[in-house]
Amino acid sequence: MAKQKMKTNRAAAKRFRKTASGRIRRNKAYHGHLFTAKSPKRRRNLRKATLVAASDESRAKRMLAGNG
């Protein structure tokens, strides 16, 4: 009998992606609405993706485990 495979957490799959070196990229929060209160510089910097914190990386990788 074949062993069970890990399922990918679908919510995580829509939010994270792996980089070529194996780290996890994510988009920044606070870029959905209420833009009049945020400066153009702040909004511009929120557009850029960043890496998941080292302390959360193992948890994110486990949620994406089914992705091969």
C-alpha positions as CSV (number, residue, x, y, z in Angstrom):
1,M,0.0,0.0,0.0
2,A,1.3,3.4,-0.9
3,K,2.1,6.0,1.8
4,Q,-0.1,9.0,2.0
5,K,1.2,12.2,0.4
6,M,1.2,15.6,2.2
7,K,-1.5,17.9,1.0
8,T,-0.7,21.5,0.1
9,N,-2.5,24.0,2.3
10,R,-4.4,25.8,-0.5
11,A,-4.7,29.1,1.4
12,A,-0.9,29.2,1.8
13,A,-0.4,28.2,-1.9
14,K,-2.2,31.3,-2.9
15,R,-0.1,33.6,-0.7
16,F,3.4,32.2,-0.8
17,R,5.8,31.1,-3.5
18,K,9.3,29.5,-3.3
19,T,12.3,31.3,-4.6
20,A,15.1,29.6,-6.5
21,S,17.2,29.3,-3.4
22,G,14.3,27.7,-1.5
23,R,13.2,30.6,0.7
24,I,9.5,31.7,0.8
25,R,8.3,35.0,-0.7
26,R,5.2,36.8,0.5
27,N,3.4,40.0,-0.2
28,K,3.2,42.8,2.4
29,A,0.1,43.5,4.4
30,Y,-1.8,46.9,4.6
31,H,-2.0,47.3,0.8
32,G,-5.8,46.8,0.4
33,H,-7.6,50.0,1.1
34,L,-7.5,53.3,3.0
35,F,-4.8,54.7,0.8
36,T,-5.5,58.3,1.5
37,A,-4.0,57.9,4.9
38,K,-0.8,56.3,3.5
39,S,2.0,58.3,1.9
40,P,3.0,57.5,-1.8
41,K,6.4,56.3,-0.6
42,R,4.7,53.9,1.9
43,R,2.3,52.5,-0.8
44,R,5.2,52.1,-3.2
45,N,7.2,50.1,-0.7
46,L,4.1,47.9,0.2
47,R,4.0,46.8,-3.5
48,K,7.2,44.9,-3.2
49,A,7.3,41.4,-2.1
50,T,9.5,40.3,0.8
51,L,10.7,37.1,2.4
52,V,9.0,35.2,5.2
53,A,10.7,35.7,8.6
54,A,13.2,32.9,9.5
55,S,11.1,32.0,12.5
56,D,8.0,31.4,10.3
57,E,9.8,29.8,7.4
58,S,9.6,26.1,8.5
59,R,5.9,26.5,9.2
60,A,5.3,28.0,5.7
61,K,7.4,25.2,4.0
62,R,5.4,22.6,5.8
63,M,2.1,24.1,4.5
64,L,3.6,24.1,1.0
65,A,4.9,20.5,1.3
66,G,2.6,19.1,-1.4
67,N,4.1,21.3,-4.0
68,G,6.9,18.9,-4.8
